[in-house]
Amino acid sequence: MRILLTGSTGQLGKALLKSKPNNILLLTPDRFQLDLSNEEDCKAIIHNQKPDWIINCAAFTNVDGAESDKEKAYQINYRATEIFSQEIAKVGGKLLQISTDYVFDGLKKRPYEVHDLTNPQNIYGKSKVLAEKVIKNTLTLDNQFLILRTSWVLSPNGKNFLLTILNLLNNKDYIEVVNDQVGCMTSAKYLAQTCWRLIEYNENYSSKSKSFPSLHHWNDQGIVTWYDIAVAIKEMSKKIGIVQNPAEIKSICSNQLKQNAIRPNYSVLDCSKTEEILNIKRINWQESIHEILLSISKKTDK
């Protein structure tokens, strides 16, 4: 099976490469070979490569930056996805689109289910909602697409909250972390495994002429705030020995930060349907953090 992976150098991209099944030929163009802001690039790669699947995990993920660079955010997050969908509709193939908890407004008091109404509060979320809609409207054949929403992705690689906190713990006397945004963290490792499982199940259902659900949620088990995650990182990293004299962590409210984009106060995703369909259980968020920190520790020791 030929699969085109966008964003192969990102957190999820690297995890997908590491966990790739043996029967997959993975095409991993870099930014010079596939510029998502270049419409001709997006068209040409589908026509030239004719992949069986596209896993689209590349995105403009700078949430605050998207507010000031709307055109680029929409071009990469929405327009590139629209072109992929249109070209797949012409030449065949399927699409796995990685989406976000920021498609919701955060006003709900219980976990968001897959078919809850979207109402994004920032440009990043709006661009991802438009991508979801154009996929649904363009890829109308049975089992032709999957949309996987996730949140707060962490890993030992790239740029993410965990690595930022580790750096600050080592180099500051104190750090401030918001404690009024409630959600769920996601290990890139287990998110990648879920992606592969979704594709496998979609293909199995297709071979039996059965319809496979197209919309999914996935993150680690446990509802937390960014402050909760930061405190856990501090405690675990000190025990492991990654930090010696960690900074003090102070709890603050979102309105104390100078941020361009509104974040949802509550963006917990209900993953129960996907757990049931794929017959898997989510890992606890604290186990995920411990696993990531151990991986960083091993790198440091080498």
Secondary structure per residue as TSV (DSSP state, phi and psi in degrees):
chain	resnum	aa	ss	phi	psi
A	1	M	-	360.0	129.4
A	2	R	E	-95.0	122.2
A	3	I	E	-126.3	127.3
A	4	L	E	-92.0	122.7
A	5	L	E	-110.6	118.7
A	6	T	E	-92.8	149.2
A	7	G	-	73.1	36.3
A	8	S	T	-68.8	-16.7
A	9	T	T	-94.8	-2.0
A	10	G	S	-83.4	-179.1
A	11	Q	H	-56.8	-54.2
A	12	L	H	-69.6	-39.4
A	13	G	H	-56.8	-45.6
A	14	K	H	-64.9	-38.4
A	15	A	H	-67.7	-36.4
A	16	L	H	-66.0	-41.1
A	17	L	H	-61.7	-42.5
A	18	K	H	-67.7	-30.7
A	19	S	T	-107.3	15.0
A	20	K	-	-59.6	129.1
A	21	P	-	-64.4	154.6
A	22	N	T	-64.9	-25.7
A	23	N	T	-87.0	8.7
A	24	I	-	-105.9	128.2
A	25	L	E	-97.0	111.1
A	26	L	E	-99.9	122.0
A	27	L	E	-96.2	123.1
A	28	T	-	-127.5	72.4
A	29	P	-	-64.8	142.1
A	30	D	-	-85.8	-175.9
A	31	R	T	-68.4	-22.8
A	32	F	T	-78.8	-31.1
A	33	Q	T	-83.4	-28.7
A	34	L	-	-141.8	102.0
A	35	D	-	-96.6	110.2
A	36	L	T	-65.7	-15.5
A	37	S	T	-88.1	-2.0
A	38	N	-	-106.2	109.8
A	39	E	H	-63.5	-35.7
A	40	E	H	-66.7	-37.7
A	41	D	H	-58.6	-45.6
A	42	C	H	-63.8	-39.7
A	43	K	H	-69.7	-46.4
A	44	A	H	-63.8	-40.0
A	45	I	H	-67.5	-31.8
A	46	I	H	-71.3	-44.6
A	47	H	H	-66.6	-39.2
A	48	N	H	-76.6	-40.3
A	49	Q	H	-93.8	-28.6
A	50	K	-	45.7	59.2
A	51	P	-	-69.4	151.3
A	52	D	S	-70.8	-33.4
A	53	W	E	-138.9	151.7
A	54	I	E	-115.5	127.5
A	55	I	E	-101.9	108.3
A	56	N	E	-98.8	88.2
A	57	C	-	-110.5	4.8
A	58	A	-	-78.4	142.7
A	59	A	-	-164.5	159.9
A	60	F	-	-84.9	99.3
A	61	T	-	-103.6	2.2
A	62	N	-	-75.1	96.0
A	63	V	H	-61.6	-43.3
A	64	D	H	-73.4	-38.3
A	65	G	H	-62.4	-31.4
A	66	A	H	-63.9	-28.5
A	67	E	H	-66.6	-33.4
A	68	S	H	-96.8	-17.1
A	69	D	-	-125.4	62.3
A	70	K	H	-60.4	-42.3
A	71	E	H	-59.2	-45.4
A	72	K	H	-67.2	-41.3
A	73	A	H	-60.2	-45.5
A	74	Y	H	-68.9	-36.5
A	75	Q	I	-63.2	-45.0
A	76	I	I	-80.8	-46.2
A	77	N	I	-80.1	-32.5
A	78	Y	I	-108.5	-58.4
A	79	R	I	-63.2	-41.0
A	80	A	H	-62.2	-39.5
A	81	T	H	-66.1	-38.6
A	82	E	H	-61.0	-44.4
A	83	I	H	-65.0	-45.5
A	84	F	H	-54.5	-45.7
A	85	S	H	-63.2	-44.4
A	86	Q	H	-63.9	-41.9
A	87	E	H	-70.8	-37.6
A	88	I	H	-62.0	-41.1
A	89	A	H	-60.7	-29.5
A	90	K	H	-82.4	-48.5
A	91	V	H	-105.1	-8.7
A	92	G	-	98.9	168.8
A	93	G	-	116.7	-178.0
A	94	K	E	-138.6	163.2
A	95	L	E	-131.4	130.0
A	96	L	E	-109.2	112.0
A	97	Q	E	-103.2	126.1
A	98	I	E	-87.9	122.3
A	99	S	E	-119.9	-164.7
A	100	T	E	-141.8	156.9
A	101	D	G	-67.5	-18.2
A	102	Y	G	-74.2	3.3
A	103	V	G	-74.6	-11.6
A	104	F	S	-103.4	161.1
A	105	D	-	-90.2	-11.7
A	106	G	S	82.2	10.2
A	107	L	-	-90.1	-10.0
A	108	K	-	-78.3	156.3
A	109	K	S	-111.8	6.7
A	110	R	S	-138.5	161.5
A	111	P	-	-54.2	139.3
A	112	Y	B	-73.5	127.8
A	113	E	-	-88.8	164.3
A	114	V	T	-61.2	-30.7
A	115	H	T	-102.5	12.6
A	116	D	S	-64.9	151.2
A	117	L	-	-66.0	136.7
A	118	T	-	-86.2	149.5
A	119	N	-	-161.1	69.8
A	120	P	-	-64.7	148.3
A	121	Q	-	-108.5	-1.1
A	122	N	S	-140.2	169.0
A	123	I	H	-63.3	-41.1
A	124	Y	H	-56.3	-51.1
A	125	G	H	-62.4	-40.0
A	126	K	H	-64.2	-40.0
A	127	S	H	-66.6	-34.2
A	128	K	H	-75.7	-33.3
A	129	V	H	-65.3	-43.3
A	130	L	H	-60.3	-38.9
A	131	A	H	-62.8	-44.3
A	132	E	H	-58.6	-45.4
A	133	K	H	-65.4	-41.6
A	134	V	H	-70.1	-31.6
A	135	I	H	-63.3	-48.6
A	136	K	H	-62.6	-36.0
A	137	N	H	-80.6	-22.4
A	138	T	H	-99.6	-42.0
A	139	L	-	-96.5	87.9
A	140	T	-	-98.0	-6.0
A	141	L	S	-75.3	153.8
A	142	D	T	-62.0	134.5
A	143	N	T	63.2	25.6
A	144	Q	-	-87.4	-13.4
A	145	F	E	-149.2	158.9
A	146	L	E	-132.7	136.6
A	147	I	E	-117.7	123.0
A	148	L	E	-118.9	110.0
A	149	R	E	-89.2	139.4
A	150	T	E	-143.0	-177.9
A	151	S	-	-155.5	148.0
A	152	W	S	48.0	58.5
A	153	V	E	-75.8	131.3
A	154	L	E	-128.5	150.8
A	155	S	-	-166.0	175.2
A	156	P	S	-76.9	-3.0
A	157	N	S	-119.7	159.3
A	158	G	S	74.2	-151.4
A	159	K	S	-110.6	121.0
A	160	N	-	-157.7	171.1
A	161	F	H	-59.7	-43.0
A	162	L	H	-60.8	-46.8
A	163	L	H	-67.4	-35.7
A	164	T	H	-63.7	-45.8
A	165	I	H	-63.6	-41.7
A	166	L	H	-57.4	-44.7
A	167	N	H	-63.4	-43.5
A	168	L	H	-68.1	-38.4
A	169	L	H	-59.1	-34.5
A	170	N	H	-82.9	-20.4
A	171	N	H	-124.2	-1.0
A	172	K	-	-123.6	159.8
A	173	D	S	-80.9	-37.2
A	174	Y	E	-149.9	155.4
A	175	I	E	-133.9	152.1
A	176	E	E	-110.2	131.5
A	177	V	E	-134.4	135.2
A	178	V	E	-67.7	142.7
A	179	N	-	-125.4	17.5
A	180	D	S	-123.9	12.4
A	181	Q	-	-107.6	116.9
A	182	V	E	-106.9	130.1
A	183	G	E	-165.2	-152.1
A	184	C	-	-137.8	138.0
A	185	M	-	-85.2	162.9
A	186	T	E	-137.9	126.0
A	187	S	E	-76.2	126.3
A	188	A	H	-58.9	-33.4
A	189	K	H	-60.0	-49.3
A	190	Y	H	-79.6	-24.9
A	191	L	H	-65.5	-42.0
A	192	A	H	-62.3	-44.5
A	193	Q	H	-60.9	-36.7
A	194	T	H	-67.7	-38.2
A	195	C	H	-58.3	-49.1
A	196	W	H	-63.2	-37.7
A	197	R	H	-68.1	-38.2
A	198	L	H	-62.3	-43.8
A	199	I	H	-63.5	-43.5
A	200	E	H	-59.7	-46.1
A	201	Y	H	-68.0	-39.8
A	202	N	H	-58.9	-44.0
A	203	E	H	-66.1	-40.2
A	204	N	H	-64.4	-43.6
A	205	Y	H	-62.4	-42.3
A	206	S	H	-61.8	-40.2
A	207	S	H	-65.7	-22.3
A	208	K	T	-103.1	10.6
A	209	S	T	55.7	38.2
A	210	K	-	-109.8	148.1
A	211	S	-	-86.4	125.0
A	212	F	-	-100.9	137.0
A	213	P	-	-55.8	139.7
A	214	S	-	-99.3	-16.2
A	215	L	E	-117.0	128.3
A	216	H	E	-140.1	155.6
A	217	H	E	-121.6	143.7
A	218	W	-	-153.2	129.2
A	219	N	-	-158.1	-179.8
A	220	D	-	-75.4	161.7
A	221	Q	B	-75.2	132.0
A	222	G	S	119.8	132.7
A	223	I	-	-97.8	127.6
A	224	V	E	-142.4	172.5
A	225	T	E	-112.2	168.2
A	226	W	H	-60.5	-34.6
A	227	Y	H	-63.0	-44.6
A	228	D	H	-56.8	-43.6
A	229	I	H	-66.0	-42.6
A	230	A	H	-62.1	-42.9
A	231	V	H	-63.7	-42.5
A	232	A	H	-62.7	-41.6
A	233	I	H	-60.6	-44.3
A	234	K	H	-61.1	-49.4
A	235	E	H	-65.4	-44.5
A	236	M	H	-71.6	-40.8
A	237	S	H	-67.4	-31.1
A	238	K	H	-68.4	-41.8
A	239	K	H	-64.6	-40.5
A	240	I	H	-72.9	-27.8
A	241	G	T	101.0	13.1
A	242	I	S	-73.9	-34.2
A	243	V	-	-123.1	147.8
A	244	Q	S	-103.0	-53.5
A	245	N	S	-123.7	76.8
A	246	P	-	-66.2	151.6
A	247	A	-	-65.4	157.3
A	248	E	E	-73.6	142.4
A	249	I	E	-109.8	123.1
A	250	K	E	-107.3	136.7
A	251	S	E	-84.3	130.8
A	252	I	E	-133.7	169.8
A	253	C	-	-96.9	156.8
A	254	S	G	-58.1	-34.9
A	255	N	G	-71.9	-5.5
A	256	Q	G	-86.1	-10.1
A	257	L	S	-96.9	146.4
A	258	K	-	-92.4	93.7
A	259	Q	-	-124.0	138.2
A	260	N	S	-72.5	-34.3
A	261	A	S	-101.8	142.0
A	262	I	-	-76.9	131.7
A	263	R	-	-103.7	144.0
A	264	P	-	-65.9	137.2
A	265	N	S	-70.3	-26.9
A	266	Y	B	-140.6	113.2
A	267	S	-	-135.3	41.6
A	268	V	-	-72.7	130.9
A	269	L	B	-98.8	134.5
A	270	D	-	-82.9	112.1
A	271	C	-	-102.0	6.6
A	272	S	H	-61.9	-38.4
A	273	K	H	-64.2	-42.6
A	274	T	H	-69.8	-38.8
A	275	E	H	-56.7	-45.4
A	276	E	H	-67.2	-46.2
A	277	I	H	-63.7	-43.0
A	278	L	H	-88.9	-6.2
A	279	N	T	57.6	48.5
A	280	I	-	-135.7	159.2
A	281	K	-	-113.9	143.9
A	282	R	-	-77.1	146.5
A	283	I	-	-78.6	147.7
A	284	N	B	-67.7	142.0
A	285	W	H	-60.5	-34.1
A	286	Q	H	-70.1	-35.6
A	287	E	H	-63.4	-40.0
A	288	S	H	-60.9	-47.5
A	289	I	H	-61.6	-44.3
A	290	H	H	-60.2	-42.0
A	291	E	H	-64.4	-43.0
A	292	I	H	-64.2	-44.1
A	293	L	H	-64.7	-38.1
A	294	L	H	-63.0	-39.7
A	295	S	H	-63.0	-41.4
A	296	I	H	-65.4	-40.5
A	297	S	H	-60.5	-41.7
A	298	K	H	-65.1	-38.1
A	299	K	H	-63.5	-41.8
A	300	T	H	-65.3	-35.4
A	301	D	H	-72.1	-21.4
A	302	K	-	-75.2	360.0
